[in-house]
C-alpha cells in the first residue's frame, strides 16, 4: 500500500491535481526539503498549509520541462524514490537540472513525512553522467 500511495502522489502532481495530491497527505504532515540554502523551497513545512506553501513556491519560482521518478524502493511504511527533473528558473530564465531522493513515510494510507535530498545544477552547470539502472547503456 505505501508504494501505491507514493506513486499516486507523483501521478497527481504530474496531472496538476493539487487537491488530490493534498488528500494523500496527513493533516499534520512534516515536509522537509534539504538542498542549497539559496533555494526558497529548501526548508521545513508543516501541515497541509505548509505543503500548499511549498507547492506555491515551486509554481512561482520554477517551470518544469521534465519531472521523472526513476526508481522506487519500498520497505514497510517507507518508500524511497530516486529521480530527476529539469526546467528553468522563472525570474532569470536560467535552465536547471536536479537529481533527488524523496523519502516518504506513509501510515494509514497517507503521507505523514516527506524528506527531499536535492542536488541542484543551474545555468551551464551539468550533473555528472549516471546510469539509473544496470540496463541503462
C-alpha positions in Angstrom: 0.0 0.0 0.0 2.7 2.6 0.8 4.3 2.1 -2.7 0.9 2.7 -4.4 0.4 5.9 -2.3 3.8 7.2 -3.3 3.1 6.5 -6.9 -0.2 8.2 -6.7 1.5 11.4 -5.2 3.6 11.6 -8.4 0.6 10.9 -10.7 -1.4 13.6 -9.1 1.5 16.1 -9.1 2.1 15.3 -12.9 -1.6 15.9 -13.6 -1.7 19.1 -11.5 -4.4 17.6 -9.3 -3.4 19.6 -6.2 -6.5 18.7 -4.2 -5.9 15.0 -4.9 -2.2 15.4 -4.1 -3.1 17.0 -0.7 -5.7 14.4 0.0 -2.8 11.9 0.2 -1.1 13.9 2.9 -1.8 13.7 6.6 -3.2 17.0 8.1 0.0 17.0 10.3 2.5 16.1 7.6 6.1 17.1 8.2 7.7 18.1 4.8 11.4 18.9 4.6 13.5 19.8 1.6 17.2 19.5 2.0 19.3 21.4 -0.6 21.0 24.7 -1.4 20.0 27.4 1.1 19.7 29.8 -1.8 16.6 28.0 -2.9 13.4 29.2 -1.2 11.9 25.8 -1.2 14.8 24.2 0.9 13.3 24.3 4.4 10.7 22.7 6.6 7.0 22.9 6.0 4.3 21.8 8.5 0.8 20.5 7.8 -1.4 20.8 4.7 -1.0 24.6 4.6 2.8 24.1 4.7 2.6 21.8 1.7 0.4 24.3 -0.1 3.1 26.9 0.6 5.8 24.6 -0.8 3.7 24.0 -4.0 3.2 27.8 -4.4 6.9 28.4 -4.1 7.5 25.8 -6.8 4.9 27.3 -9.1 6.3 30.8 -8.5 9.9 30.0 -9.0 10.4 27.1 -11.4 8.9 25.8 -14.7 9.4 22.1 -15.2 10.1 20.7 -18.7 10.7 17.2 -17.3 10.0 15.5 -13.9 10.8 11.8 -13.6 10.7 9.4 -10.7 13.2 6.7 -11.8 13.4 4.1 -9.1 11.1 3.2 -6.2 12.4 1.3 -3.2 9.8 0.2 -0.6 10.3 -1.1 2.9 7.3 -1.4 5.2 5.9 2.2 5.7 8.8 3.9 3.9 9.2 4.5 0.2 12.4 6.0 -1.3 12.2 7.4 -4.8 15.1 8.4 -6.9 14.6 10.8 -9.7 15.4 13.9 -11.7 13.9 17.0 -13.1 14.7 19.9 -15.3 13.3 23.2 -16.4 14.1 26.9 -16.0 14.1 29.5 -13.2 11.2 31.9 -13.7 13.0 35.0 -12.5 16.2 34.6 -14.6 15.1 32.0 -17.3 18.3 30.1 -16.4 18.0 26.4 -17.0 18.3 24.0 -14.1 18.7 20.3 -13.7 18.2 18.4 -10.4 18.6 14.9 -9.1 16.8 13.9 -5.9 15.9 11.3 -3.4 12.5 11.5 -1.9 11.8 9.6 1.3 8.1 9.1 2.2 6.8 7.7 5.4 3.2 6.5 4.9 0.8 5.4 7.6 -2.9 4.7 7.4 -2.9 5.5 3.7 -1.4 9.0 4.0 2.0 10.6 3.8 3.0 11.6 7.3 6.5 12.7 6.5 8.3 13.7 3.3 12.0 14.3 3.0 13.7 15.5 -0.1 17.5 15.4 -0.7 18.2 17.7 -3.6 21.3 18.0 -5.9 20.9 21.2 -8.0 22.7 22.4 -11.1 21.9 25.7 -12.6 22.8 27.6 -15.8 25.8 26.0 -17.6 26.4 23.6 -14.7 25.7 19.9 -15.5 25.4 16.8 -13.4 27.9 14.0 -13.8 26.9 11.2 -16.2 25.0 8.5 -14.3 23.1 5.3 -15.0 19.8 4.8 -13.3 19.9 1.0 -13.6 22.3 -1.7 -14.8 20.3 -1.9 -18.0 21.0 1.7 -19.0 23.7 1.6 -21.6 
